[in-house]
Amino acid sequence: MLNGLFWMIVAPSLVGMLLNHLSKGKVKVSLSPKLLLLQK
């Protein structure tokens, strides 16, 4: 159960924070239009 929680919640959050930090906030501008298609 905790393994599933890790892959669904923790891992994507860590990847997002890492990308945001490494790109100094520019990743939001570049990926936002592409990820818009995945939202409900």
ABEGO torsion letter per residue (X at the ends): XAAAAAAAAAAAAAAAAAAAAAAGGAAAAAAAAAAAAABX
